[in-house]
Amino acid sequence: MPEPTDVLDRLNRALAGRYRVERRIGEGGMATVYLAEDLVPEGPLPGRPPLDYVLVQNFLEELKAMDPSR
């Protein structure tokens, strides 16, 4: 099922050009996982986005923990 455009737009605004969220790739009981492109450096990366803008920093740290080379 495609993700509503407004959800992707809000995620992309919250991540402020650091990541570009492309699409939802899965969901479960605790999270929805999206495919996002790391804009610095470029490359695809799965991640679980925050539900609230205040949690963006935690999201970015979680992405870094999944791939410390980024």
N, CA, C and O atoms as CSV, one atom per row, in Angstrom:
chain,resi,resn,atom,element,x,y,z
A,1,MET,N,N,0.846,-1.191,0.000
A,1,MET,CA,C,0.000,0.000,0.000
A,1,MET,C,C,0.884,1.244,0.000
A,1,MET,O,O,1.747,1.377,0.867
A,2,PRO,N,N,0.690,2.152,-0.947
A,2,PRO,CA,C,1.517,3.361,-0.996
A,2,PRO,C,C,1.286,4.258,0.212
A,2,PRO,O,O,0.186,4.323,0.763
A,3,GLU,N,N,2.341,4.940,0.604
A,3,GLU,CA,C,2.260,5.888,1.725
A,3,GLU,C,C,1.606,7.172,1.236
A,3,GLU,O,O,1.937,7.651,0.151
A,4,PRO,N,N,0.673,7.751,2.019
A,4,PRO,CA,C,0.085,9.032,1.619
A,4,PRO,C,C,1.176,10.087,1.423
A,4,PRO,O,O,2.128,10.155,2.200
A,5,THR,N,N,1.033,10.895,0.397
A,5,THR,CA,C,2.033,11.904,0.055
A,5,THR,C,C,2.296,12.849,1.215
A,5,THR,O,O,3.444,13.241,1.428
A,6,ASP,N,N,1.268,13.232,1.976
A,6,ASP,CA,C,1.477,14.184,3.068
A,6,ASP,C,C,2.404,13.617,4.135
A,6,ASP,O,O,3.155,14.375,4.750
A,7,VAL,N,N,2.376,12.307,4.374
A,7,VAL,CA,C,3.269,11.695,5.359
A,7,VAL,C,C,4.712,11.786,4.873
A,7,VAL,O,O,5.602,12.160,5.637
A,8,LEU,N,N,4.944,11.451,3.626
A,8,LEU,CA,C,6.300,11.541,3.074
A,8,LEU,C,C,6.786,12.990,3.051
A,8,LEU,O,O,7.953,13.253,3.340
A,9,ASP,N,N,5.912,13.923,2.715
A,9,ASP,CA,C,6.277,15.345,2.709
A,9,ASP,C,C,6.683,15.800,4.115
A,9,ASP,O,O,7.682,16.500,4.274
A,10,ARG,N,N,5.915,15.407,5.130
A,10,ARG,CA,C,6.237,15.802,6.510
A,10,ARG,C,C,7.561,15.202,6.955
A,10,ARG,O,O,8.363,15.878,7.599
A,11,LEU,N,N,7.797,13.938,6.620
A,11,LEU,CA,C,9.068,13.305,6.981
A,11,LEU,C,C,10.240,14.019,6.312
A,11,LEU,O,O,11.255,14.291,6.951
A,12,ASN,N,N,10.095,14.319,5.030
A,12,ASN,CA,C,11.173,14.994,4.315
A,12,ASN,C,C,11.439,16.394,4.852
A,12,ASN,O,O,12.592,16.821,4.916
A,13,ARG,N,N,10.393,17.113,5.237
A,13,ARG,CA,C,10.593,18.440,5.843
A,13,ARG,C,C,11.292,18.307,7.189
A,13,ARG,O,O,12.182,19.097,7.505
A,14,ALA,N,N,10.899,17.319,7.983
A,14,ALA,CA,C,11.494,17.142,9.314
A,14,ALA,C,C,12.969,16.769,9.228
A,14,ALA,O,O,13.756,17.142,10.098
A,15,LEU,N,N,13.343,16.044,8.196
A,15,LEU,CA,C,14.733,15.614,8.056
A,15,LEU,C,C,15.579,16.659,7.322
A,15,LEU,O,O,16.781,16.469,7.138
A,16,ALA,N,N,14.966,17.736,6.913
A,16,ALA,CA,C,15.625,18.960,6.450
A,16,ALA,C,C,16.787,18.754,5.485
A,16,ALA,O,O,17.863,19.322,5.674
A,17,GLY,N,N,16.574,17.952,4.463
A,17,GLY,CA,C,17.594,17.813,3.446
A,17,GLY,C,C,18.725,16.856,3.777
A,17,GLY,O,O,19.576,16.604,2.924
A,18,ARG,N,N,18.763,16.314,4.988
A,18,ARG,CA,C,19.812,15.360,5.354
A,18,ARG,C,C,19.521,13.988,4.756
A,18,ARG,O,O,20.423,13.301,4.275
A,19,TYR,N,N,18.259,13.603,4.794
A,19,TYR,CA,C,17.792,12.357,4.189
A,19,TYR,C,C,16.586,12.662,3.326
A,19,TYR,O,O,15.806,13.563,3.637
A,20,ARG,N,N,16.429,11.917,2.246
A,20,ARG,CA,C,15.218,12.025,1.427
A,20,ARG,C,C,14.496,10.694,1.553
A,20,ARG,O,O,15.004,9.660,1.119
A,21,VAL,N,N,13.309,10.723,2.148
A,21,VAL,CA,C,12.506,9.519,2.335
A,21,VAL,C,C,11.814,9.202,1.023
A,21,VAL,O,O,11.086,10.032,0.478
A,22,GLU,N,N,12.044,7.991,0.517
A,22,GLU,CA,C,11.510,7.617,-0.794
A,22,GLU,C,C,10.182,6.883,-0.708
A,22,GLU,O,O,9.236,7.209,-1.426
A,23,ARG,N,N,10.114,5.885,0.177
A,23,ARG,CA,C,8.874,5.100,0.264
A,23,ARG,C,C,8.897,4.215,1.507
A,23,ARG,O,O,9.950,3.966,2.093
A,24,ARG,N,N,7.730,3.755,1.886
A,24,ARG,CA,C,7.602,2.799,2.993
A,24,ARG,C,C,7.983,1.429,2.467
A,24,ARG,O,O,7.550,1.031,1.386
A,25,ILE,N,N,8.807,0.693,3.242
A,25,ILE,CA,C,9.199,-0.653,2.818
A,25,ILE,C,C,8.681,-1.742,3.744
A,25,ILE,O,O,8.801,-2.926,3.428
A,26,GLY,N,N,8.107,-1.366,4.882
A,26,GLY,CA,C,7.544,-2.377,5.767
A,26,GLY,C,C,6.993,-1.757,7.033
A,26,GLY,O,O,7.248,-0.593,7.343
A,27,GLU,N,N,6.234,-2.559,7.754
A,27,GLU,CA,C,5.713,-2.100,9.038
A,27,GLU,C,C,5.421,-3.301,9.911
A,27,GLU,O,O,5.194,-4.409,9.426
A,28,GLY,N,N,5.431,-3.054,11.209
A,28,GLY,CA,C,5.165,-4.112,12.173
A,28,GLY,C,C,4.477,-3.531,13.385
A,28,GLY,O,O,3.907,-2.442,13.323
A,29,GLY,N,N,4.529,-4.243,14.468
A,29,GLY,CA,C,3.846,-3.821,15.686
A,29,GLY,C,C,4.450,-2.593,16.342
A,29,GLY,O,O,3.755,-1.871,17.056
A,30,MET,N,N,5.734,-2.344,16.113
A,30,MET,CA,C,6.393,-1.236,16.805
A,30,MET,C,C,6.896,-0.129,15.886
A,30,MET,O,O,7.268,0.940,16.370
A,31,ALA,N,N,6.917,-0.353,14.581
A,31,ALA,CA,C,7.510,0.665,13.713
A,31,ALA,C,C,7.055,0.507,12.274
A,31,ALA,O,O,6.606,-0.558,11.851
A,32,THR,N,N,7.184,1.591,11.542
A,32,THR,CA,C,7.074,1.590,10.093
A,32,THR,C,C,8.464,1.918,9.578
A,32,THR,O,O,9.101,2.853,10.063
A,33,VAL,N,N,8.943,1.155,8.596
A,33,VAL,CA,C,10.298,1.335,8.069
A,33,VAL,C,C,10.202,1.923,6.667
A,33,VAL,O,O,9.424,1.470,5.828
A,34,TYR,N,N,11.023,2.948,6.444
A,34,TYR,CA,C,11.039,3.627,5.160
A,34,TYR,C,C,12.407,3.484,4.508
A,34,TYR,O,O,13.420,3.345,5.195
A,35,LEU,N,N,12.431,3.518,3.187
A,35,LEU,CA,C,13.673,3.596,2.451
A,35,LEU,C,C,13.991,5.072,2.289
A,35,LEU,O,O,13.189,5.842,1.760
A,36,ALA,N,N,15.171,5.455,2.749
A,36,ALA,CA,C,15.575,6.847,2.659
A,36,ALA,C,C,16.944,6.928,2.005
A,36,ALA,O,O,17.781,6.042,2.179
A,37,GLU,N,N,17.162,7.988,1.259
A,37,GLU,CA,C,18.466,8.218,0.657
A,37,GLU,C,C,19.246,9.168,1.547
A,37,GLU,O,O,18.771,10.253,1.882
A,38,ASP,N,N,20.440,8.753,1.923
A,38,ASP,CA,C,21.336,9.602,2.698
A,38,ASP,C,C,21.947,10.586,1.708
A,38,ASP,O,O,22.682,10.179,0.808
A,39,LEU,N,N,21.654,11.863,1.861
A,39,LEU,CA,C,22.091,12.857,0.899
A,39,LEU,C,C,23.549,13.255,1.076
A,39,LEU,O,O,24.127,13.894,0.197
A,40,VAL,N,N,24.151,12.882,2.205
A,40,VAL,CA,C,25.565,13.202,2.461
A,40,VAL,C,C,26.214,12.019,3.153
A,40,VAL,O,O,26.099,11.977,4.378
A,41,PRO,N,N,26.855,11.087,2.560
A,41,PRO,CA,C,26.953,10.846,1.135
A,41,PRO,C,C,25.690,10.190,0.603
A,41,PRO,O,O,24.859,9.717,1.378
A,42,GLU,N,N,25.544,10.161,-0.701
A,42,GLU,CA,C,24.351,9.565,-1.299
A,42,GLU,C,C,24.373,8.053,-1.155
A,42,GLU,O,O,25.433,7.429,-1.200
A,43,GLY,N,N,23.200,7.472,-0.984
A,43,GLY,CA,C,23.070,6.027,-0.904
A,43,GLY,C,C,21.783,5.644,-0.200
A,43,GLY,O,O,21.353,6.361,0.704
A,44,PRO,N,N,21.141,4.527,-0.585
A,44,PRO,CA,C,19.898,4.106,0.063
A,44,PRO,C,C,20.146,3.583,1.475
A,44,PRO,O,O,21.200,3.011,1.755
A,45,LEU,N,N,19.175,3.781,2.358
A,45,LEU,CA,C,19.315,3.388,3.752
A,45,LEU,C,C,17.937,3.143,4.356
A,45,LEU,O,O,17.074,4.016,4.268
A,46,PRO,N,N,17.702,1.969,4.973
A,46,PRO,CA,C,16.426,1.764,5.652
A,46,PRO,C,C,16.437,2.458,6.999
A,46,PRO,O,O,17.494,2.601,7.614
A,47,GLY,N,N,15.295,2.882,7.456
A,47,GLY,CA,C,15.235,3.524,8.760
A,47,GLY,C,C,13.816,3.645,9.260
A,47,GLY,O,O,12.857,3.571,8.491
A,48,ARG,N,N,13.699,3.831,10.560
A,48,ARG,CA,C,12.403,4.011,11.203
A,48,ARG,C,C,12.311,5.476,11.605
A,48,ARG,O,O,13.038,5.911,12.499
A,49,PRO,N,N,11.432,6.252,10.964
A,49,PRO,CA,C,11.379,7.692,11.236
A,49,PRO,C,C,10.673,8.010,12.550
A,49,PRO,O,O,9.888,7.206,13.053
A,50,PRO,N,N,10.958,9.182,13.096
A,50,PRO,CA,C,10.309,9.600,14.342
A,50,PRO,C,C,8.845,9.963,14.115
A,50,PRO,O,O,8.447,10.361,13.020
A,51,LEU,N,N,8.062,9.816,15.171
A,51,LEU,CA,C,6.662,10.212,15.104
A,51,LEU,C,C,6.504,11.697,15.395
A,51,LEU,O,O,5.473,12.288,15.073
A,52,ASP,N,N,7.502,12.294,15.992
A,52,ASP,CA,C,7.452,13.687,16.400
A,52,ASP,C,C,8.759,14.360,15.985
A,52,ASP,O,O,9.826,13.751,16.064
A,53,TYR,N,N,8.680,15.581,15.555
A,53,TYR,CA,C,9.868,16.305,15.106
A,53,TYR,C,C,10.961,16.338,16.174
A,53,TYR,O,O,12.146,16.315,15.841
A,54,VAL,N,N,10.582,16.390,17.447
A,54,VAL,CA,C,11.539,16.433,18.551
A,54,VAL,C,C,12.431,15.193,18.562
A,54,VAL,O,O,13.546,15.247,19.082
A,55,LEU,N,N,11.970,14.092,18.005
A,55,LEU,CA,C,12.722,12.844,18.017
A,55,LEU,C,C,13.661,12.683,16.823
A,55,LEU,O,O,14.279,11.629,16.667
A,56,VAL,N,N,13.778,13.703,15.983
A,56,VAL,CA,C,14.604,13.587,14.785
A,56,VAL,C,C,16.043,13.221,15.147
A,56,VAL,O,O,16.640,12.374,14.483
A,57,GLN,N,N,16.605,13.831,16.172
A,57,GLN,CA,C,17.994,13.545,16.543
A,57,GLN,C,C,18.166,12.069,16.918
A,57,GLN,O,O,19.158,11.446,16.540
A,58,ASN,N,N,17.210,11.515,17.652
A,58,ASN,CA,C,17.285,10.092,17.992
A,58,ASN,C,C,17.229,9.232,16.740
A,58,ASN,O,O,17.927,8.222,16.647
A,59,PHE,N,N,16.411,9.619,15.788
A,59,PHE,CA,C,16.312,8.892,14.515
A,59,PHE,C,C,17.655,8.912,13.788
A,59,PHE,O,O,18.107,7.881,13.290
A,60,LEU,N,N,18.290,10.076,13.727
A,60,LEU,CA,C,19.567,10.187,13.038
A,60,LEU,C,C,20.642,9.344,13.733
A,60,LEU,O,O,21.474,8.730,13.065
A,61,GLU,N,N,20.627,9.313,15.058
A,61,GLU,CA,C,21.583,8.491,15.798
A,61,GLU,C,C,21.331,7.001,15.553
A,61,GLU,O,O,22.277,6.220,15.450
A,62,GLU,N,N,20.073,6.612,15.460
A,62,GLU,CA,C,19.742,5.216,15.183
A,62,GLU,C,C,20.230,4.819,13.786
A,62,GLU,O,O,20.747,3.717,13.599
A,63,LEU,N,N,20.069,5.708,12.812
A,63,LEU,CA,C,20.566,5.428,11.472
A,63,LEU,C,C,22.083,5.254,11.477
A,63,LEU,O,O,22.616,4.356,10.826
A,64,LYS,N,N,22.764,6.110,12.208
A,64,LYS,CA,C,24.216,6.025,12.280
A,64,LYS,C,C,24.650,4.727,12.967
A,64,LYS,O,O,25.644,4.118,12.572
A,65,ALA,N,N,23.914,4.308,13.984
A,65,ALA,CA,C,24.241,3.061,14.678
A,65,ALA,C,C,24.066,1.852,13.750
A,65,ALA,O,O,24.793,0.867,13.871
A,66,MET,N,N,23.108,1.927,12.832
A,66,MET,CA,C,22.877,0.827,11.894
A,66,MET,C,C,24.010,0.728,10.872
A,66,MET,O,O,24.289,-0.356,10.359
A,67,ASP,N,N,24.663,1.860,10.575
A,67,ASP,CA,C,25.769,1.877,9.617
A,67,ASP,C,C,26.770,2.947,10.054
A,67,ASP,O,O,26.701,4.087,9.595
A,68,PRO,N,N,27.693,2.586,10.932
A,68,PRO,CA,C,28.636,3.575,11.488
A,68,PRO,C,C,29.522,4.262,10.452
A,68,PRO,O,O,30.131,5.288,10.755
A,69,SER,N,N,29.608,3.727,9.253
A,69,SER,CA,C,30.442,4.359,8.223
A,69,SER,C,C,29.818,5.632,7.686
A,69,SER,O,O,30.485,6.379,6.971
A,70,ARG,N,N,28.551,5.908,8.008
A,70,ARG,CA,C,27.875,7.102,7.490
A,70,ARG,C,C,28.060,8.261,8.424
A,70,ARG,O,O,27.562,9.355,8.157
